[in-house]
Amino acid sequence: MDTQIFFFINGHHTLFLDHFMYLITMKTVWLPLYISLLYIVWRNYSWKGALVVLLMIGAGMLVTDWANAHWLRPWIGRLRPSNPDNPISHMVHIVNGKRGSGCGFPSAHSANIWLLTLIITRFFQNKFVSRTMTITALLVCYSRIYLGYHYPGDVLGGFVLAYLTYAVMMWINEVYINVGTRHEVHGAKIVAGTGGATIVIFAVLALAA
């Protein structure tokens, strides 16, 4: 089933989606969105509260990356779909000649973007922020499957890893720190505008390519 869903997504490709998903999957192109998130963290919390939120995000990502590199991927050993050593790799649609190497379960992109989304939407319970982050996370995860870097199960595994890490972070916060949730979020529309503008720019660039 996992392989079938992968080929359904990877197989429904167009030139526009090739360029669009290739942009979506890059981490650095989301820098404007990350800056807007940094802005609302500092705008809505004291420096101590902001530091706690940022440390939770940073520490959480270190945990997921460590678990991926040193435990889960070596232990499970599931090859990426586009890895030349994978027997199905010759059937995978490849974009810009980029193939994934090594193993891919769970997806680090999925784990990191969902961890960021879960933490941000927990502390900033605002529709503009939550919708922007959820759409971004879904697009990034879809791009990883579309480009042949991951099976859907890899992406789901990344989400589970992110949620478990998030749950631990929230337990630590509630028991030892107690940084509260913000319902009135100053700068929420900046986040939504930045995320939306980024996606529109990607679409325009993909059409022009």
C-alpha positions in Angstrom: 0.0 0.0 0.0 2.8 2.4 0.9 4.6 1.8 -2.4 1.3 2.1 -4.3 0.5 5.5 -2.8 4.1 6.6 -3.5 3.8 5.8 -7.2 0.4 7.5 -7.4 1.9 10.7 -6.1 5.3 10.5 -7.8 3.6 9.3 -11.1 1.2 12.2 -11.4 3.8 14.7 -12.4 3.9 17.8 -14.7 6.6 20.2 -15.6 5.0 22.8 -13.4 4.9 20.5 -10.4 8.5 19.4 -11.0 9.7 23.0 -10.6 7.2 23.9 -7.9 7.9 20.9 -5.6 11.6 21.3 -6.1 11.4 24.8 -4.7 9.0 23.8 -1.9 11.3 21.1 -0.6 14.3 23.5 -0.1 14.8 24.5 3.5 16.5 27.9 2.8 13.7 29.3 0.7 11.5 29.3 3.7 13.7 31.8 5.5 11.3 34.7 5.3 8.6 32.6 7.0 11.0 31.6 9.7 11.9 35.2 10.3 8.2 36.1 10.6 7.8 33.3 13.2 10.8 34.7 15.1 9.1 38.1 15.0 5.9 36.9 16.6 7.8 34.9 19.2 9.7 38.0 20.4 6.6 40.3 19.8 4.3 38.3 22.0 6.5 37.1 24.9 9.0 38.5 27.3 12.6 37.8 26.5 12.5 34.8 28.9 9.4 33.4 27.4 10.6 33.9 23.9 13.9 32.2 24.8 12.1 29.2 26.2 10.0 28.8 23.0 13.0 29.1 20.7 15.0 26.7 22.9 12.2 24.1 22.7 12.2 24.3 18.9 16.0 24.1 18.7 16.3 21.3 21.2 13.4 19.4 19.7 15.0 19.5 16.3 18.3 18.3 17.7 16.6 15.4 19.3 14.7 14.4 16.1 17.9 14.7 14.0 19.9 12.7 16.4 17.3 10.0 16.6 17.2 9.8 12.8 20.9 9.7 12.2 22.1 7.5 15.0 19.1 5.3 15.8 16.1 5.0 13.6 17.6 5.1 10.1 20.5 2.7 10.8 18.2 0.3 12.7 15.3 0.3 10.2 17.4 0.6 7.1 14.7 1.4 4.6 16.1 2.7 1.4 14.7 5.9 -0.2 12.6 5.2 -3.3 15.0 7.0 -5.6 18.1 5.4 -4.1 19.9 3.6 -7.0 20.2 0.5 -4.7 16.4 0.3 -4.3 15.0 -2.2 -6.8 12.1 0.2 -7.7 14.4 3.2 -8.3 14.3 2.8 -12.1 10.5 3.4 -12.0 10.7 6.6 -10.0 10.2 9.9 -11.6 13.4 12.0 -10.9 13.5 15.8 -10.9 16.6 17.7 -11.9 18.7 14.5 -11.6 18.5 14.6 -7.8 18.2 11.2 -6.2 18.0 10.5 -2.5 20.9 8.5 -1.0 21.0 6.2 2.0 17.9 5.4 4.0 14.8 7.5 4.5 12.7 6.3 7.4 11.7 8.5 9.1 11.7 11.7 7.0 13.8 14.4 8.7 12.1 17.1 6.7 8.7 15.8 7.9 9.9 15.6 11.5 11.4 19.1 11.6 8.5 20.9 9.9 5.9 19.1 11.9 7.7 19.7 15.2 8.0 23.4 14.3 4.3 23.5 13.3 3.1 21.7 16.5 5.1 23.9 18.9 4.2 27.2 17.1 0.5 26.3 16.9 0.5 25.2 20.6 1.9 28.6 21.8 0.1 30.7 19.2 -3.5 29.6 18.9 -4.5 31.8 16.0 -6.2 30.8 12.8 -3.7 32.7 10.6 -0.7 31.1 12.2 -2.1 27.6 12.4 -3.4 27.5 8.8 -0.1 28.9 7.4 2.0 26.4 9.3 -0.3 23.4 8.5 -0.4 24.2 4.8 3.4 24.7 4.8 4.0 21.4 6.5 1.6 19.5 4.2 3.3 21.0 1.1 6.8 20.1 2.3 5.7 16.5 3.1 4.0 16.1 -0.3 7.1 17.5 -2.0 9.3 14.8 -0.4 7.1 12.1 -1.8 6.6 13.7 -5.2 10.4 14.1 -5.7 11.0 10.5 -4.9 13.0 11.1 -1.7 10.5 9.4 0.7 7.6 6.9 0.8 4.4 8.2 2.5 5.2 6.0 5.4 8.5 7.8 5.9 6.7 11.1 6.1 4.2 9.6 8.5 7.0 8.3 10.6 8.5 11.8 10.7 5.2 13.2 12.0 5.1 10.5 14.7 8.6 11.3 15.8 7.8 15.0 15.8 4.7 14.5 17.9 6.5 12.4 20.5 9.2 15.0 20.8 6.6 17.7 21.0 4.7 15.9 23.7 7.9 15.6 25.8 8.6 19.3 25.3 5.1 20.3 26.4 5.3 18.1 29.4 8.6 19.8 30.5 7.0 23.2 29.9 3.8 22.4 31.9 5.7 20.8 34.8 8.8 22.9 35.1 8.5 26.1 33.1 4.9 27.0 32.4 5.1 29.4 29.4 1.5 30.2 28.5 -0.4 30.1 25.2 -1.2 33.3 23.3 -4.7 33.7 21.8 -4.3 37.3 20.8 -1.3 37.1 18.5 0.4 40.4 17.4 1.8 39.9 13.9 -0.2 36.8 13.0 -1.2 38.3 9.6 2.5 38.9 8.9 3.1 35.2 9.2 0.2 34.4 7.0 1.2 37.0 4.4 4.8 35.8 4.4 3.9 32.2 4.0 1.3 32.9 1.3 3.6 35.2 -0.6 6.3 32.6 -0.6 4.1 30.0 -2.1 2.8 32.4 -4.7 6.3 33.3 -5.7 7.2 29.6 -6.0 4.2 29.1 -8.3 5.2 32.1 -10.5 8.8 30.9 -10.7 7.6 27.4 -11.6 5.3 28.7 -14.3 8.1 30.8 -15.7 10.7 28.0 -15.7 
